[in-house]
Amino acid sequence: MDIRATEFSLADAKARLSELVQRAEAGEEITIKRHGKPVARLSSVSTPKRSKEETLRSWQEWFEYRDRKGITLGPDLTIDDLLSDTRG
């Protein structure tokens, strides 16, 4: 996930607050400065949603890791077997 950091003066932030909130919701981290010094940070309360491409890339990375490490459930074990054991 690409999180960008951007800085604004307090006066600019006040004038563009609605826009900055939308950008924060999208995952951007906004730093607000007073007299050139950082005084506040605006960021999303929740984690931004990942795009389909990012989700797919994440799964592909997991499959590559799994295959490289040889991670399996076992030779005769399936997900259904695991679920039936826990419900049991």
C-alpha positions as CSV (number, residue, x, y, z in Angstrom):
1,M,0.0,0.0,0.0
2,D,1.3,3.4,-1.0
3,I,0.8,6.0,1.7
4,R,1.8,9.5,0.7
5,A,2.8,12.2,3.2
6,T,2.0,15.8,2.4
7,E,2.6,19.0,4.3
8,F,0.4,22.1,4.4
9,S,0.6,25.4,6.3
10,L,-2.2,25.9,8.9
11,A,-3.7,28.6,6.7
12,D,-3.8,26.4,3.6
13,A,-5.2,23.5,5.7
14,K,-8.0,25.6,7.0
15,A,-8.9,26.8,3.5
16,R,-8.8,23.2,2.1
17,L,-10.0,21.2,5.0
18,S,-12.7,19.3,3.1
19,E,-10.3,18.3,0.4
20,L,-7.6,17.3,3.0
21,V,-10.1,15.1,4.8
22,Q,-11.0,13.3,1.6
23,R,-7.3,12.8,0.9
24,A,-6.7,11.4,4.4
25,E,-9.7,9.0,4.0
26,A,-8.0,7.7,0.8
27,G,-4.8,6.9,2.8
28,E,-2.7,10.0,2.5
29,E,-1.1,11.4,5.7
30,I,-1.3,15.2,6.0
31,T,1.1,17.1,8.2
32,I,0.0,20.6,9.2
33,K,2.6,23.2,10.0
34,R,2.6,26.4,11.9
35,H,5.5,28.8,11.2
36,G,7.2,26.0,9.4
37,K,7.1,23.5,12.3
38,P,4.8,20.4,12.3
39,V,2.0,20.7,14.8
40,A,-0.7,18.2,13.7
41,R,-1.2,15.2,11.5
42,L,-4.4,14.4,9.6
43,S,-4.9,10.7,8.8
44,S,-7.7,8.2,8.3
45,V,-9.3,6.6,11.3
46,S,-9.7,3.3,9.4
47,T,-7.3,1.5,7.2
48,P,-7.9,2.5,3.6
49,K,-9.5,-0.2,1.4
50,R,-7.1,-2.0,-0.9
51,S,-7.7,-2.0,-4.6
52,K,-8.5,-5.3,-6.4
53,E,-4.9,-5.2,-7.8
54,E,-3.4,-4.8,-4.3
55,T,-5.5,-7.6,-2.9
56,L,-4.6,-9.9,-5.9
57,R,-0.9,-9.0,-5.5
58,S,-1.1,-9.8,-1.8
59,W,-2.6,-13.3,-2.5
60,Q,0.0,-13.9,-5.3
61,E,2.8,-13.1,-2.8
62,W,1.3,-15.5,-0.3
63,F,1.1,-18.3,-2.9
64,E,4.7,-17.7,-3.9
65,Y,5.8,-17.8,-0.3
66,R,3.8,-20.9,0.4
67,D,5.2,-22.7,-2.6
68,R,8.8,-21.6,-1.8
69,K,8.5,-22.8,1.8
70,G,6.6,-25.9,1.0
71,I,3.7,-25.1,3.3
72,T,0.9,-27.5,3.1
73,L,-2.0,-28.8,5.2
74,G,-0.5,-32.3,4.9
75,P,-0.7,-35.1,2.4
76,D,-4.2,-36.3,3.3
77,L,-5.6,-33.3,5.1
78,T,-8.2,-30.9,3.6
79,I,-9.9,-27.7,4.8
80,D,-13.1,-29.8,5.2
81,D,-11.2,-32.2,7.5
82,L,-10.0,-29.3,9.6
83,L,-13.5,-27.8,9.9
84,S,-15.2,-31.1,10.8
85,D,-12.6,-31.6,13.6
86,T,-13.4,-28.3,15.2
87,R,-17.2,-28.6,14.9
88,G,-17.2,-31.9,16.3
